[in-house]
């Protein structure tokens, strides 16, 4: 099994019960080997098998149980090009 680790910035937690709820639900996902949620740092650390579960599954699960994951989109201009190549 190829393992992968991800750290997700979780928002909306207000107490230790919140972090335990997220952690418990993440561990129930098939393919998740380990999950730890830290209230103080607002991070969820997950070790998982990417052939069984995808990162988007974590986001969906966390949002479904009433919390959120901070995400960002960046548009970066590329300058200095002179042709299509």
C-alpha positions as a LaTeX table, in Angstrom:
\begin{tabular}{lrrr}
\hline
Residue & $x$ (\AA) & $y$ (\AA) & $z$ (\AA) \\
\hline
Unk1 & 0.00 & 0.00 & 0.00 \\
Unk2 & 1.37 & 3.37 & $-1.04$ \\
Unk3 & 0.78 & 5.84 & 1.79 \\
Unk4 & 0.28 & 9.53 & 1.39 \\
Unk5 & 0.03 & 12.25 & 4.05 \\
Unk6 & $-1.95$ & 15.46 & 3.87 \\
Unk7 & $-2.46$ & 18.36 & 6.26 \\
Unk8 & $-5.77$ & 20.21 & 5.94 \\
Unk9 & $-6.53$ & 23.62 & 7.49 \\
Unk10 & $-9.89$ & 23.05 & 9.22 \\
Unk11 & $-12.10$ & 26.00 & 10.17 \\
Unk12 & $-15.16$ & 26.24 & 12.38 \\
Unk13 & $-13.92$ & 24.20 & 15.35 \\
Unk14 & $-14.72$ & 25.71 & 18.75 \\
Unk15 & $-13.89$ & 22.95 & 21.24 \\
Unk16 & $-12.12$ & 19.62 & 21.73 \\
Unk17 & $-15.33$ & 17.77 & 20.87 \\
Unk18 & $-15.27$ & 19.37 & 17.41 \\
Unk19 & $-11.78$ & 18.07 & 16.69 \\
Unk20 & $-12.69$ & 14.61 & 18.00 \\
Unk21 & $-15.79$ & 14.51 & 15.79 \\
Unk22 & $-13.77$ & 15.33 & 12.67 \\
Unk23 & $-11.04$ & 12.86 & 13.62 \\
Unk24 & $-13.52$ & 10.04 & 14.27 \\
Unk25 & $-15.30$ & 10.60 & 10.95 \\
Unk26 & $-12.05$ & 10.77 & 8.97 \\
Unk27 & $-10.91$ & 7.46 & 10.49 \\
Unk28 & $-14.14$ & 5.82 & 9.31 \\
Unk29 & $-13.32$ & 6.49 & 5.67 \\
Unk30 & $-12.04$ & 3.42 & 3.87 \\
Unk31 & $-8.38$ & 3.88 & 2.97 \\
Unk32 & $-7.58$ & 6.16 & 5.90 \\
Unk33 & $-4.84$ & 4.67 & 8.03 \\
Unk34 & $-4.42$ & 7.48 & 10.54 \\
Unk35 & $-6.14$ & 10.80 & 11.31 \\
Unk36 & $-5.31$ & 13.40 & 13.94 \\
Unk37 & $-7.04$ & 16.76 & 14.35 \\
Unk38 & $-5.45$ & 19.52 & 16.40 \\
Unk39 & $-7.84$ & 22.19 & 17.71 \\
Unk40 & $-5.06$ & 24.65 & 18.61 \\
Unk41 & $-3.44$ & 24.64 & 15.16 \\
Unk42 & $-6.74$ & 24.03 & 13.30 \\
Unk43 & $-5.14$ & 21.27 & 11.24 \\
Unk44 & $-6.17$ & 17.74 & 10.31 \\
Unk45 & $-3.29$ & 15.37 & 9.51 \\
Unk46 & $-4.36$ & 12.31 & 7.53 \\
Unk47 & $-2.33$ & 9.29 & 6.36 \\
Unk48 & $-4.17$ & 7.40 & 3.64 \\
Unk49 & $-4.02$ & 5.11 & 0.62 \\
Unk50 & $-4.58$ & 7.31 & $-2.48$ \\
Unk51 & $-5.77$ & 4.33 & $-4.53$ \\
Unk52 & $-8.76$ & 3.96 & $-2.16$ \\
Unk53 & $-9.64$ & 7.49 & $-1.02$ \\
Unk54 & $-9.04$ & 10.91 & $-2.58$ \\
Unk55 & $-8.26$ & 14.29 & $-1.03$ \\
Unk56 & $-11.61$ & 15.63 & $-2.22$ \\
Unk57 & $-13.31$ & 12.96 & $-0.09$ \\
Unk58 & $-11.78$ & 14.55 & 3.02 \\
Unk59 & $-13.03$ & 17.99 & 2.07 \\
Unk60 & $-16.53$ & 16.68 & 1.37 \\
Unk61 & $-16.69$ & 14.74 & 4.63 \\
Unk62 & $-15.50$ & 17.66 & 6.76 \\
Unk63 & $-18.00$ & 19.99 & 5.10 \\
Unk64 & $-20.82$ & 17.44 & 5.42 \\
Unk65 & $-20.38$ & 17.26 & 9.20 \\
Unk66 & $-20.55$ & 21.05 & 9.57 \\
Unk67 & $-16.98$ & 22.34 & 9.39 \\
Unk68 & $-14.91$ & 23.74 & 6.54 \\
Unk69 & $-11.49$ & 23.43 & 4.95 \\
Unk70 & $-9.72$ & 26.63 & 3.97 \\
Unk71 & $-8.83$ & 26.55 & 0.29 \\
Unk72 & $-7.40$ & 29.16 & $-2.05$ \\
Unk73 & $-7.24$ & 29.75 & $-5.76$ \\
Unk74 & $-4.39$ & 31.66 & $-7.36$ \\
Unk75 & $-4.11$ & 33.17 & $-10.82$ \\
Unk76 & $-0.52$ & 33.83 & $-11.77$ \\
Unk77 & 0.37 & 35.96 & $-14.77$ \\
Unk78 & 3.20 & 34.65 & $-16.92$ \\
Unk79 & 5.27 & 37.36 & $-18.54$ \\
Unk80 & 8.19 & 37.39 & $-20.93$ \\
Unk81 & 6.79 & 34.96 & $-23.52$ \\
Unk82 & 7.38 & 35.93 & $-27.12$ \\
Unk83 & 5.78 & 33.04 & $-29.02$ \\
Unk84 & 3.48 & 30.01 & $-28.67$ \\
Unk85 & 6.39 & 27.65 & $-27.97$ \\
\hline
\end{tabular}
